[in-house]
Amino acid sequence: QVHLVESGGGLVQAGGSLRLSCAVTESILSCDCMAWYRQAPGKQRGLVATIGRTGSTTYADSVKGRFTISRDNAKNMVYLEMNTLNSEDTAVYYCKAVIQARGYWGQGTQVTVSS
């Protein structure tokens, strides 16, 4: 069973930055894709960013230029660097690993941006 644990969330003022981390119990080299999602109150969970095995990345339009996803294969870690945060970024952020077409989720970490 693959386990993912997110950390790094918290309360930050608008315009500030946070770095989320995702620790994976499986070698992330075996993951087809790693991703960050988020879910705001009353809204569906949505894709924020992905990073493939080769390091290729994709971003939701709402975070392009502000967020950066990265991975450390040696540490089995995935990161989400978030800059210029605004109130619309307030959500629970989830890490996801896709292994052989199966998705594994972490428990989420809360990010709250105060205006």
Salt bridges, closest charged atoms under 4 A:
ASP32 OD1 - ARG53 NH2 2.96
ASP61 OD1 - LYS64 NZ 3.12
GLU81 OE1 - ARG19 NE 3.90
ASP89 OD1 - ARG38 NH1 2.88
ASP89 OD2 - ARG66 NH1 2.77
